[in-house]
Amino acid sequence: MASKEKAEAERLKRQDEDVKRALEQTGGKALKPAEAAREEAARPPHTKRRHKLWIGTYLLALAALAALHYAVRLKFFDFADAYRPTALRAAEAAMAVVLVLAAARLVDALLIDPLSDAASRYNLHRVLRFAAGTTIMLIAVSVIFANWYTAAVSFGVLSLVVGLAVQTPFTSLLGWVYILVRAPYRVGDRIRIDDATGDVIDVGYLDTTLWEFGGQYLSTDHPSGRVIRFPNSHVLSNAVYNYSWPLFPYIWNEITFQVAYNSDLEFVAETMREVAEAEIGETMRERIRTYRELLAQTPVDELQVREHPSVVFRVNQNTWIDATVRYLVEPREAGRVKTRLIQQMLRRLNAEPDRVGFPKDNMR
């Protein structure tokens, strides 16, 4: 029982972080300094100790490599004169790599780990690893090609040859940076981009992976079992529909019944509204009220968010009245909630055949 409560507390904490980030993106109030200080104080101390241990290790390795470089320069190893230039370059490259790793660890400890948003920490960690890896690769190239001029010319000629081939991967890398900075979607979000619809399960350097729902063979929101992978460059040229916006992670859904003109429309509306209201529950209504208060702090403060289901009627061309109830639901629960609501509404409406007339037999 304690583990369930702890998991729920962690989920609510992540939800609060998502809401704070969404508010900052829409121009709302950022995290207060006092709250940030409390979260920093609550951060586990072993993280800081780990950073100090790694930085100390890098400094010791740097000192050892500097001593080795000094010994090679003083010709302490006279038996290996032929390899001295190579050994010096290797020692210098190793020192440069250690410096890059130490600088990355320092940036991690001072700038990234103190951030309150877990998603921002994760994304910046990936950017830092990418930058450090690229720098280390350049250092390795400098060791392999001692003559930088020759290396630069060779690289220039090679760039002309493969320029067109790497154009799409490079654009996808820019798309990955855009995804990290602007966050049109993150891992766990339910999105639609171009013809792909699904839950984001991975955002790589070059592509994004979705766990598809619905799709070609299903008419519901049930997972299809297929995986969709598309280049990150798509996000730069296509609209992204995100169904999991942290500030308001719900969607409107509808259920429509056809009833006769002589039905008791007031009874039909009241019944459909009561069933949907019972399904939504007070918890969701409280959340909707909270999100409405948060929206008031943003440029979209005039957006109307109804916390109760509503019923509308329309004249159908087949001589029936369309009774439609609209309600809020979490995207991943839309199919299951709709099934429960249809069953409950039909049970209550069919119990009053004198007040509700449905299409039947050859008249439907």
Secondary structure, DSSP 8 states (H G I E B T S, - for coil): -HHHHHHHHHHHHHHHHHHHHHHHHTT-----HHHHHHHHHTS-HHHHHHHHHHHHHHHHHHHHHHHHHHHHHTTS-GGGGGGHHHHHHHHHHHHHHHHHHHHHHHHIIIIITT-S-HHHHHHHHHHHHHHHHHHHHHHHHHHH-S-HHHHHHHHHHHHHHHTTTTHHHHHHHHHHHHHHHH-S--TT-EEEETTEEEEEEEE-SSEEEEEEES-SS-SSSSEEEEEEEEEGGGGGTS-EEES--TT---EEEEEEEEE-TTS-HHHHHHHHHHHHHHHHHHHHHHHHHHHHHHHTTSTTTT----SS-EEEEEE-TTS-EEEEEEEEE-GGGHHHHHHHHHHHHHHHHHT-TTT-----GGG-
